[in-house]
C-alpha cells in the first residue's frame, strides 16, 4: 500500500510494483502479488481501472 500512497493517482501492474519496490520479478513472486492485489481490490482499498491495472481508491 505504500507505493499506492506515495503515487495515489498512478495505475500499477503487479510486475511494475515489483520493479518499483526492488522485489524479484519471477513469475511465482508476481503471482503472489497479483493475489494480494485482488484481495485489496475486493476489500475496497483499490480499484481496477483496466485489466491488470490497480489504483488506490480515492
N, CA, C and O atoms as a DFTB+ gen file, in Angstrom:
232 C
 N C O
     1  1       0.825      -1.198       0.000
     2  2       0.000       0.000       0.000
     3  2       0.865       1.257       0.000
     4  3       0.407       2.313      -0.435
     5  1       2.095       1.166       0.475
     6  2       2.950       2.349       0.495
     7  2       3.163       2.926      -0.897
     8  3       3.138       4.144      -1.077
     9  1       3.371       2.062      -1.877
    10  2       3.574       2.549      -3.246
    11  2       2.327       3.272      -3.739
    12  3       2.432       4.293      -4.419
    13  1       1.148       2.755      -3.403
    14  2      -0.096       3.415      -3.809
    15  2      -0.284       4.728      -3.059
    16  3      -0.804       5.689      -3.626
    17  1       0.129       4.789      -1.793
    18  2       0.015       6.036      -1.033
    19  2       0.982       7.103      -1.551
    20  3       0.651       8.288      -1.563
    21  1       2.166       6.688      -1.974
    22  2       3.147       7.637      -2.500
    23  2       2.773       8.141      -3.888
    24  3       3.147       9.251      -4.268
    25  1       2.045       7.338      -4.641
    26  2       1.634       7.687      -6.008
    27  2       0.128       7.443      -6.140
    28  3      -0.284       6.535      -6.862
    29  1      -0.699       8.237      -5.454
    30  2      -2.139       7.934      -5.387
    31  2      -2.873       7.985      -6.728
    32  3      -3.903       7.328      -6.878
    33  1      -2.382       8.734      -7.687
    34  2      -3.082       8.861      -8.972
    35  2      -2.548       7.918     -10.040
    36  3      -3.067       7.893     -11.156
    37  1      -1.526       7.145      -9.716
    38  2      -0.887       6.288     -10.707
    39  2      -1.489       4.887     -10.693
    40  3      -1.856       4.360      -9.643
    41  1      -1.579       4.305     -11.870
    42  2      -2.023       2.922     -12.015
    43  2      -0.779       2.039     -12.077
    44  3       0.225       2.411     -12.685
    45  1      -0.852       0.875     -11.450
    46  2       0.269      -0.047     -11.446
    47  2      -0.170      -1.414     -11.925
    48  3      -1.314      -1.820     -11.721
    49  1       0.744      -2.116     -12.561
    50  2       0.598      -3.532     -12.841
    51  2       1.426      -4.244     -11.773
    52  3       2.318      -3.633     -11.185
    53  1       1.155      -5.501     -11.515
    54  2       1.857      -6.250     -10.469
    55  2       3.367      -6.250     -10.714
    56  3       4.138      -6.038      -9.779
    57  1       3.792      -6.479     -11.927
    58  2       5.228      -6.513     -12.238
    59  2       5.870      -5.143     -12.024
    60  3       7.007      -5.061     -11.560
    61  1       5.155      -4.072     -12.355
    62  2       5.680      -2.717     -12.135
    63  2       5.884      -2.442     -10.647
    64  3       6.860      -1.799     -10.261
    65  1       4.968      -2.926      -9.816
    66  2       5.133      -2.762      -8.375
    67  2       6.386      -3.477      -7.889
    68  3       7.126      -2.949      -7.059
    69  1       6.620      -4.672      -8.404
    70  2       7.821      -5.410      -8.018
    71  2       9.074      -4.641      -8.397
    72  3      10.003      -4.542      -7.596
    73  1       9.114      -4.099      -9.596
    74  2      10.272      -3.336     -10.043
    75  2      10.452      -2.081      -9.197
    76  3      11.574      -1.751      -8.813
    77  1       9.372      -1.387      -8.905
    78  2       9.425      -0.163      -8.108
    79  2       9.949      -0.445      -6.698
    80  3      10.717       0.345      -6.147
    81  1       9.533      -1.567      -6.121
    82  2       9.909      -1.904      -4.751
    83  2      11.194      -2.725      -4.672
    84  3      11.634      -3.074      -3.576
    85  1      11.797      -3.038      -5.813
    86  2      13.039      -3.805      -5.822
    87  2      12.852      -5.268      -5.444
    88  3      13.768      -5.904      -4.923
    89  1      11.670      -5.792      -5.709
    90  2      11.366      -7.190      -5.388
    91  2      11.686      -8.057      -6.602
    92  3      11.765      -7.547      -7.720
    93  1      11.872      -9.374      -6.395
    94  2      12.130     -10.265      -7.537
    95  2      10.951     -10.259      -8.511
    96  3       9.794     -10.176      -8.100
    97  1      11.256     -10.347      -9.787
    98  2      10.202     -10.277     -10.799
    99  2       9.933     -11.637     -11.445
   100  3       9.387     -11.708     -12.546
   101  1      10.319     -12.719     -10.756
   102  2       9.994     -14.040     -11.303
   103  2       8.483     -14.238     -11.238
   104  3       7.798     -13.617     -10.425
   105  1       7.981     -15.101     -12.093
   106  2       6.538     -15.256     -12.265
   107  2       5.829     -15.673     -10.983
   108  3       4.726     -15.199     -10.710
   109  1       6.442     -16.553     -10.189
   110  2       5.807     -17.006      -8.949
   111  2       5.619     -15.848      -7.966
   112  3       4.561     -15.730      -7.347
   113  1       6.620     -15.007      -7.821
   114  2       6.523     -13.866      -6.911
   115  2       5.473     -12.868      -7.370
   116  3       4.715     -12.335      -6.559
   117  1       5.432     -12.620      -8.665
   118  2       4.465     -11.679      -9.215
   119  2       3.048     -12.228      -9.049
   120  3       2.122     -11.456      -8.800
   121  1       2.860     -13.530      -9.178
   122  2       1.535     -14.122      -8.997
   123  2       1.043     -13.976      -7.559
   124  3      -0.149     -13.770      -7.335
   125  1       1.941     -14.079      -6.588
   126  2       1.564     -13.866      -5.186
   127  2       1.081     -12.431      -5.008
   128  3       0.090     -12.185      -4.320
   129  1       1.781     -11.487      -5.627
   130  2       1.381     -10.082      -5.537
   131  2       0.043      -9.865      -6.216
   132  3      -0.785      -9.104      -5.714
   133  1      -0.185     -10.512      -7.341
   134  2      -1.487     -10.394      -8.019
   135  2      -2.616     -10.850      -7.104
   136  3      -3.678     -10.228      -7.058
   137  1      -2.383     -11.933      -6.382
   138  2      -3.402     -12.438      -5.454
   139  2      -3.646     -11.421      -4.339
   140  3      -4.793     -11.189      -3.955
   141  1      -2.592     -10.823      -3.826
   142  2      -2.742      -9.812      -2.773
   143  2      -3.463      -8.574      -3.293
   144  3      -4.300      -7.998      -2.598
   145  1      -3.139      -8.171      -4.511
   146  2      -3.824      -7.025      -5.100
   147  2      -5.305      -7.332      -5.277
   148  3      -6.146      -6.454      -5.078
   149  1      -5.633      -8.562      -5.647
   150  2      -7.028      -8.969      -5.789
   151  2      -7.771      -8.883      -4.461
   152  3      -8.929      -8.466      -4.420
   153  1      -7.108      -9.276      -3.378
   154  2      -7.734      -9.161      -2.053
   155  2      -7.965      -7.704      -1.684
   156  3      -9.033      -7.353      -1.182
   157  1      -6.972      -6.851      -1.930
   158  2      -7.131      -5.427      -1.629
   159  2      -8.246      -4.818      -2.478
   160  3      -8.961      -3.928      -2.018
   161  1      -8.394      -5.291      -3.704
   162  2      -9.463      -4.837      -4.584
   163  2     -10.823      -5.230      -4.001
   164  3     -11.727      -4.398      -3.923
   165  1     -10.969      -6.492      -3.593
   166  2     -12.229      -6.964      -3.022
   167  2     -12.561      -6.284      -1.697
   168  3     -13.733      -6.106      -1.364
   169  1     -11.528      -5.904      -0.940
   170  2     -11.744      -5.228       0.344
   171  2     -12.045      -3.740       0.170
   172  3     -12.406      -3.066       1.134
   173  1     -11.900      -3.224      -1.055
   174  2     -12.266      -1.847      -1.329
   175  2     -11.146      -0.837      -1.202
   176  3     -11.399       0.366      -1.278
   177  1      -9.905      -1.290      -1.010
   178  2      -8.781      -0.367      -0.900
   179  2      -8.286       0.106      -2.267
   180  3      -7.746       1.205      -2.395
   181  1      -8.479      -0.739      -3.289
   182  2      -8.007      -0.439      -4.637
   183  2      -9.158      -0.488      -5.624
   184  3     -10.210      -1.063      -5.346
   185  1      -8.944       0.123      -6.781
   186  2      -9.860      -0.018      -7.911
   187  2      -9.080      -0.666      -9.042
   188  3      -7.852      -0.730      -9.008
   189  1      -9.798      -1.142     -10.035
   190  2      -9.162      -1.753     -11.197
   191  2      -9.667      -1.045     -12.448
   192  3     -10.644      -1.471     -13.064
   193  1      -8.976       0.061     -12.824
   194  2      -9.441       0.850     -13.971
   195  2      -9.304       0.138     -15.312
   196  3      -9.943       0.533     -16.287
   197  1      -8.490      -0.891     -15.374
   198  2      -8.326      -1.668     -16.599
   199  2      -7.824      -3.045     -16.225
   200  3      -7.377      -3.262     -15.099
   201  1      -7.894      -3.968     -17.153
   202  2      -7.464      -5.331     -16.854
   203  2      -5.988      -5.346     -16.465
   204  3      -5.129      -4.906     -17.229
   205  1      -5.707      -5.857     -15.268
   206  2      -4.329      -5.962     -14.805
   207  2      -3.763      -4.686     -14.215
   208  3      -2.604      -4.664     -13.802
   209  1      -4.552      -3.621     -14.163
   210  2      -4.101      -2.354     -13.606
   211  2      -4.809      -2.117     -12.276
   212  3      -6.003      -2.378     -12.133
   213  1      -4.049      -1.621     -11.312
   214  2      -4.597      -1.361      -9.982
   215  2      -4.259       0.057      -9.575
   216  3      -3.181       0.565      -9.884
   217  1      -5.191       0.695      -8.876
   218  2      -5.018       2.083      -8.453
   219  2      -5.678       2.249      -7.092
   220  3      -6.661       1.578      -6.779
   221  1      -5.130       3.144      -6.295
   222  2      -5.693       3.407      -4.981
   223  2      -7.062       4.052      -5.141
   224  3      -7.250       4.959      -5.952
   225  1      -8.013       3.564      -4.350
   226  2      -9.369       4.138      -4.369
   227  2      -9.315       5.522      -3.744
   228  3      -8.719       5.709      -2.684
   229  1      -9.930       6.477      -4.394
   230  2      -9.945       7.851      -3.862
   231  2     -11.269       8.194      -3.250
   232  3     -11.452       9.307      -2.757
